[in-house]
């Protein structure tokens, strides 16, 4: 059975902003690898995994991120941890 995590409303906005930043970094990483002459499929696994994790976190936070607590599933825990680390200066 999957558990849930509750992200308090005051943290939702900085976490969402950090998730967008990490999503952008993953996108940039994919672009850099695409432009490389020595590209291999396995080089894209990490950036795609990061992109997908941040996209799912952003979707879970939803458009109400700044207004109310967000309930996330355990599946979001790794992405949430990354976003919290990124948001550190904003908190």
NORBEL-V73691 format. One record per run of one state. SS is the DSSP state (~ for helix, > for strand, _ for the rest). FROM is the first residue (numbers start at 1). LEN is the number of residues. If there is no record, write none. Layout:
ss=[SS | SS]
from=[FROM | FROM]
len=[LEN | LEN]
This chain:
ss=[_ | > | _ | ~ | _ | ~ | _ | > | ~ | _]
from=[1 | 4 | 8 | 9 | 36 | 41 | 62 | 70 | 74 | 91]
len=[3 | 4 | 1 | 27 | 5 | 21 | 8 | 4 | 17 | 1]
